[in-house]
Amino acid sequence: TKATENSFELSDEVGVVITKSNGSVYADNCKFVYDGTYLKSSNGLKWYDGNSACEVLVYYPYKLDYSSNSSYSYSVAVDQSSYSAFIGSDLLVGTAKGAVPGKNAVNVPLKHNCTQFQVQINNKSSETIQSVKFLALEYYQLLFYNFTGVSGSGVAPEDIIPYHETIGENNIYKAIVPSTQSSYFQVEIKTSSGTHLYKTKEKFLFEPGTIYQVSITLDNSGNNADVSISSQFQGWNVSVISVFDDDY
């Protein structure tokens, strides 16, 4: 699995498909491994003779049973409480067209194909936070990609347990979810005094490559949420949506 949010880590694995200009597939789901500087073939793949252009497709995470004439089955982890499960739920895909054989590395920009939610909980109450869940959203947990878009969908969604990160006094819960259709976003916070539920007022499209940041304040007044969403993350898109709290 990928061990950092911004770059590959040593020994990370991706799948590579190289298609020549005549349409023939030169390398089909060849595994490449990150050596700390470049992604390199695990089986010593060499360039074909000549200088005809080709298309290079790279995807992460690598799957042994994928081929260029099949769909890529993918699902996020239901339990993302560990950092490896959280990062391992990311789906990265990129294509370089017009690449030619040579000694220089082919530059393939990879894009995030999922959506990330980050919920910051400011606990100003006397309650103790016991658990946080992102409730079952209206996406499919299992998806089938042809790398030009979603070609199908599978099993129904489940609640997601997010990864908990503490930065100073801030408690941040974050998870990666599929970004295929419009949905509500719902958060369940269980505390020592009960369960608090929050959701967006309306459905909205979960844009790929976007982090939505949610701020929730718990206090003792009964007005339990001050919710705002924005996004700021290097390598991800920026988007802003309006939400409200729904403690029901």
Salt bridges, closest charged atoms under 4 A:
GLU5 OE2 - LYS174 NZ 2.98
GLU13 OE2 - LYS31 NZ 3.74
ASP35 OD2 - LYS40 NZ 3.42
ASP90 OD2 - LYS2 NZ 3.96
ASP90 OD2 - HIS112 ND1 2.87
GLU127 OE1 - HIS196 NE2 3.08
GLU138 OE1 - LYS203 NZ 2.93
GLU165 OE1 - LYS174 NZ 2.94
ASP247 OD2 - HIS196 ND1 3.54
